[in-house]
Amino acid sequence: MAAKGKSHKVLGAAIFGAGWVAGEHARAYQKCPRTKLVAVGSRKAESARKCAAYADAHDAFITTDFDELLKCPDVDIVSITTPPDTHADLTIRAAHAGKHMCIEKPIALDWNSCLEMQRAVKRAGVKSIVSFCLHWNPSLMNTRSLIDSGAIGQPYYVEVDYWHGMKKWYPQYPWSVTKAQGGSSLLSAGCHAIDAMRWFAGVENEIVEVAAFNVEHKGDNKDWEYPPSTVLICRFKNGTVGIVASILDCKMPYSFNVDVVGTKGTIRDNRLWSETLLPGQSSWNTTPTILPDSGDVTHHPFDGQIEALVASILDGAMVLPDLDDAIKTHELIFAADQSAETGRPVKLPLS
Ligand SMILES: NC(=O)c1ccc[n+]([C@@H]2O[C@H](COP(=O)([O-])OP(=O)(O)OC[C@H]3O[C@@H](n4cnc5c(N)ncnc54)[C@H](OP(=O)(O)O)[C@@H]3O)[C@@H](O)[C@H]2O)c1
């Protein structure tokens, strides 16, 4: 039930690109009290049908044609869950059709496409959310809430790492290792860590400079068309420094490391050291919670993400990360990839 004072309207949701992540978007729309999955589209009708069935949306409209999906009058929101090289075109077409949208990461594989998407969404006046779903992971929510409460004072060093040895069984593996569809280590997956690093440093805090390195080694996997591991260091306008290591060829279980060092304390994943909240502590205070410790999409908190998009559409709530915010994450990625390629630091903003 929607909270008192909030709209009880039920929005029609559609999904385009019926693969691995799409099933979880579909389930989140069905679970949300203010959305219903009404259409699923994909290259293959069979994939769309399977996705609808996975979410028990047996009466959903099935199509292989994106324009036909956009013409459905009961579709208010579209989730774009195809591979990244198609996101920009689909976003611009959905904006022209007046649809709100949930765009999978990375939003695009080049900077100009990001700016075109931003213009189209702004002109259409539609709401957007970008699928950095870890904003709804309980451990990361605790981290943001502790920073907001002043538990660690002013953060001045933030390090977030995405260490995930990509397995060949992942449905997206065949295309995500290619330059044309995966892009780079930071675009393909490290973008989650960059988003979190910006979130903890303060999204209003502009980044002014970045230096990055691709990691060279003689690994045994020859599938990668780009260096699978990239490390960046960046400086924010207020002096905060951030580090992100995106390591996609590691031999270890999935790990999303979070370290935030502030003037009054430090957060390391779900551990807190706080001079202000816990002046008598003699060891780390550990909060039992759900950590971001799996690459499996069924573990990811898409429910919260869909609820946030719906609240922005129906209640006028602020939504983060929307397209404008995600574009700042992507700006850092393009600058970092340029730095790794040229061997020189890159100043932001990009022109
Ligand atoms: N936010 C997260 O945590 C998260 C997690 C995983 C993935 N993702 C992102 O979600 C997106 C999809 O990833 P995935 O793992 O779900 O990949 P996937 O399993 O390969 O699914 C993509 C689906 O898109 C369809 N498709 C492929 N090319 C298309 C095209 N040119 N036009 C229309 N449909 C096309 C395919 O459907 P058919 O079967 O019909 O051919 C495919 O099943 C990527 O951007 C990825 O980075 C995000």
The ligand as an SDF file (V2000), in Angstrom:
LIG
                    3D

 48 52  0  0  0  0  0  0  0  0999 V2000
   22.8310   -3.0950  -12.2950 N   0  0  0  0  0  0  0  0  0  0  0  0
   23.4140   -4.2610  -12.1630 C   0  0  0  0  0  0  0  0  0  0  0  0
   23.8270   -4.6590  -11.0770 O   0  0  0  0  0  0  0  0  0  0  0  0
   23.5900   -5.1310  -13.3930 C   0  0  0  0  0  0  0  0  0  0  0  0
   23.8120   -6.5170  -13.2920 C   0  0  0  0  0  0  0  0  0  0  0  0
   23.9360   -7.2580  -14.4600 C   0  0  0  0  0  0  0  0  0  0  0  0
   23.8440   -6.6330  -15.7150 C   0  0  0  0  0  0  0  0  0  0  0  0
   23.6630   -5.2800  -15.7610 N   0  0  0  0  0  0  0  0  0  0  0  0
   23.5800   -4.5710  -17.0350 C   0  0  0  0  0  0  0  0  0  0  0  0
   22.3580   -4.9400  -17.6790 O   0  0  0  0  0  0  0  0  0  0  0  0
   22.5170   -4.9720  -19.0980 C   0  0  0  0  0  0  0  0  0  0  0  0
   22.1630   -6.3690  -19.5960 C   0  0  0  0  0  0  0  0  0  0  0  0
   23.0180   -7.3080  -18.9750 O   0  0  0  0  0  0  0  0  0  0  0  0
   22.6050   -8.8500  -18.8110 P   0  0  0  0  0  0  0  0  0  0  0  0
   23.5930   -9.4630  -17.8980 O   0  0  0  0  0  0  0  0  0  0  0  0
   21.1850   -8.9500  -18.4870 O   0  0  0  0  0  0  0  0  0  0  0  0
   22.8800   -9.3470  -20.3030 O   0  0  0  0  0  0  0  0  0  0  0  0
   22.1690  -10.5070  -21.1360 P   0  0  0  0  0  0  0  0  0  0  0  0
   21.7810  -11.6200  -20.2210 O   0  0  0  0  0  0  0  0  0  0  0  0
   23.0460  -10.7900  -22.2850 O   0  0  0  0  0  0  0  0  0  0  0  0
   20.8040   -9.8350  -21.6040 O   0  0  0  0  0  0  0  0  0  0  0  0
   20.7080   -8.8620  -22.5930 C   0  0  0  0  0  0  0  0  0  0  0  0
   19.4960   -9.2060  -23.4390 C   0  0  0  0  0  0  0  0  0  0  0  0
   19.3050   -8.1580  -24.3780 O   0  0  0  0  0  0  0  0  0  0  0  0
   18.8540   -8.7100  -25.5970 C   0  0  0  0  0  0  0  0  0  0  0  0
   19.6080   -8.0760  -26.6920 N   0  0  0  0  0  0  0  0  0  0  0  0
   20.8660   -8.2420  -27.0220 C   0  0  0  0  0  0  0  0  0  0  0  0
   21.2140   -7.4290  -28.0430 N   0  0  0  0  0  0  0  0  0  0  0  0
   20.1180   -6.7580  -28.3360 C   0  0  0  0  0  0  0  0  0  0  0  0
   19.8350   -5.7960  -29.3010 C   0  0  0  0  0  0  0  0  0  0  0  0
   20.7890   -5.3590  -30.1300 N   0  0  0  0  0  0  0  0  0  0  0  0
   18.5940   -5.2910  -29.3620 N   0  0  0  0  0  0  0  0  0  0  0  0
   17.6430   -5.7450  -28.5120 C   0  0  0  0  0  0  0  0  0  0  0  0
   17.8520   -6.6830  -27.5760 N   0  0  0  0  0  0  0  0  0  0  0  0
   19.0890   -7.1720  -27.4930 C   0  0  0  0  0  0  0  0  0  0  0  0
   19.1180  -10.1830  -25.6020 C   0  0  0  0  0  0  0  0  0  0  0  0
   17.8480  -10.7640  -25.7010 O   0  0  0  0  0  0  0  0  0  0  0  0
   17.4590  -11.9030  -26.7570 P   0  0  0  0  0  0  0  0  0  0  0  0
   17.5180  -13.1460  -25.9270 O   0  0  0  0  0  0  0  0  0  0  0  0
   16.0980  -11.5020  -27.1440 O   0  0  0  0  0  0  0  0  0  0  0  0
   18.4210  -11.8990  -27.9000 O   0  0  0  0  0  0  0  0  0  0  0  0
   19.7060  -10.4750  -24.2390 C   0  0  0  0  0  0  0  0  0  0  0  0
   19.0540  -11.5520  -23.6140 O   0  0  0  0  0  0  0  0  0  0  0  0
   23.9600   -4.5410  -19.3400 C   0  0  0  0  0  0  0  0  0  0  0  0
   24.0310   -3.1810  -19.5770 O   0  0  0  0  0  0  0  0  0  0  0  0
   24.6670   -4.8940  -18.0310 C   0  0  0  0  0  0  0  0  0  0  0  0
   25.8240   -4.1030  -17.7880 O   0  0  0  0  0  0  0  0  0  0  0  0
   23.5290   -4.5480  -14.6300 C   0  0  0  0  0  0  0  0  0  0  0  0
  1  2  1  0
  2  3  2  0
  2  4  1  0
  4  5  1  0
  4 48  2  0
  5  6  2  0
  6  7  1  0
  7  8  2  0
  8  9  1  0
  8 48  1  0
  9 10  1  0
  9 46  1  0
 10 11  1  0
 11 12  1  0
 11 44  1  0
 12 13  1  0
 13 14  1  0
 14 15  2  0
 14 16  1  0
 14 17  1  0
 17 18  1  0
 18 19  2  0
 18 20  1  0
 18 21  1  0
 21 22  1  0
 22 23  1  0
 23 24  1  0
 23 42  1  0
 24 25  1  0
 25 26  1  0
 25 36  1  0
 26 27  1  0
 26 35  1  0
 27 28  2  0
 28 29  1  0
 29 30  1  0
 29 35  2  0
 30 31  1  0
 30 32  2  0
 32 33  1  0
 33 34  2  0
 34 35  1  0
 36 37  1  0
 36 42  1  0
 37 38  1  0
 38 39  2  0
 38 40  1  0
 38 41  1  0
 42 43  1  0
 44 45  1  0
 44 46  1  0
 46 47  1  0
M  CHG  2   8   1  16  -1
M  END
$$$$
